[in-house]
Amino acid sequence: MADEGNIISDLNLGNGADTAPSAGIISQYVKDLSVENPNAPQSFSWQDAPQIDVQFNIGARTIDTDVHEVELKITCVSKAETGTAFVVDLSYCALVGMRNLDEGQSHAFLFAEAPRILFPFARRVIADAVRDAGFAPLMLEPIDFNGLYAQQLQAQAQQQADDAQGEPAGNA
């Protein structure tokens, strides 16, 4: 019986405030999708190989104390010598719940981990949109969001170090 009392006591310890760090995706959704096929139907017969330009941006904003919206914006443009075949603009978003994380952990989750989780879903939306525009589905290459995030932090640290070296040491 004494062991049983210890188990109950141990379980009761978890009934207090939830102080463990946690982060996760609450929901995800297409916020905005634009597909342009400006030169159809002529573009379907073009023979020259298109150049595909893919740009992406990550944004985050606070919705509530523990809830943030992460936006993965991807723009894909297919151009040939003859003209633009298609343009796809996608804003794919997620509501992210975070609790008990320090600022560095929160920032890393919002700008590296959440986009990594969202990307395969956004990739599918883009592939379907390009296919629905009459072209072969565009399968975007995977993006190393964590690596890009680390590079960006390193570049910011280097910029701050460069700025600090350029400041005068004292008042003249």
N, C-alpha and C positions, 0 to 999 in steps of 0.2 A: 504494500500500500504506500509505503514511503516513496517508492519510485514513481508511482502514479501522481503523487502530489508535486514532485519535481517537474514532471511533464506538463502538468497544468500550470505551474508557476512559469515555466519557460514559454508556454503559449501565451500567457497573459502579458508577458513583456512586449509582445508585438501589438498590443491593443493601444499603444500610445500614439504619439504623432508620427507620421510617416516621414522620416528624414533621409531615407535612402535616395541617392540620385537616380533619376529615371528620365528617359526621353524616348519618344516614339511617334509614329505617324498615326494621326487620328483619322484623317480621310485625305483623299487625293482627287483631283478633278481638273478638267480642261477649263481654264478661265477664259481663254481667247484662242481662236483658231481662224486663220485666214489662209485661203488657198487661191492663188492667182494663176491663171492659165492664159496669159495675155495674147499669145500668138496662135491659139488653136483655131482652126484645125491644121494650119500650115505647119506648125511645129512638129506634128506627128510624122511628117515626111522628111524632116531635116536629116542629112546624112553625116554631118560633121559631129565629132564627139563633143559632148557638153563638158563644161567646167562646173563643178559643184563647189559652191562656197557655203560653208557652214559656220555660223557665228552663234555663240551662246553667252548668256549672262545669268547670274544668280542674284536674286534679291530676297530680302527677308524683312518682315515688319511685325511688330507686336500687335496682337489682336486683344489679348487679355493677359493678366499676370503670368499665367502658365501656358498660354497658347500663342503660337506664332504662325504666320503664313510664310512659306518658302515658295518662291516663284523661280522656275527654271524656264528661261525664255530662249527659244531656239529659232533661228532664221536660216532657211536653206534656199539658195538661189541656184538655178540651173541655167547657165548661159552658153550659147553656141555662137559661132561667128555670125550667124544669121540673126540672132536676137535672144531674148529671154524665153526659155521654155516654160519654167514654172517658178513660183515663189511661194514658200510655205512659212508662215509665222505662227509659232505656237507659244502660248504661255500655259505651262503645265504647273499646277500648284498643289501644295499639301498643307493641311493644318497639322502642326507639330505641337505635341504636348511635352513640356520640359518642367522638371521640378527638382530642386535641390542641386543644381549644377552651378559651378562657378562660372564667371564670365568667359574664361577661355574655353571651357568645355561646351558651353552654350553656343559660342561663336563657331567652334569647329563642327558641332552637330548641324547647325543651320546652314553653313556654307560649304561643307564637305560631305558629311554623311547623308544628310537628307537628299541632296541632289543625286548622290550615288544610288540611293534607293529609288528615286523618281525616274532616273534616266531610262531604264528599260521600258517603262510604260509610255514615256514621251516618245521614245524611239518607235514604238509600235504605232502611235497616233500619226507620226510623220510618215511612216511607211504606208499606212492605209490612205492617208490624204494624197500622197503622190500617186499611188495606184488609182485612186478614185478620180484623179485629174487626167488619167489616161496614159500614164507612164509606168515603167517598171518600178516596183516599190524601191524606195531609197532606204537602204539599211545602213544607218550611221554606225561608224566604228565606236567601240566603247571608249569612254573618257575616264581618265584617272583623276577623279575629283579630289581625292585625298592628296595625291602628288601635286596637283595644281595649287591646292590650298597651302601646302607646305612651301612651295616655291614663292607664292605670294607673300606669306609671312616673312620669308627670308629676304625678299626684295624690299619689303617695308622696313625691316630691321636695318638693312644696308642703307636705305635712303635716310633713315633717322641718324645713323652713324655718320653718313656723309654730311648731313645738315649740321650735326653737332660739331664736326671738325671745321666747318666754314664759319662758325660764330666766333666773334672776338672773345679772348680770354678774360678781359676785364674792361672797365670803363676808362676812356682816355680823356 
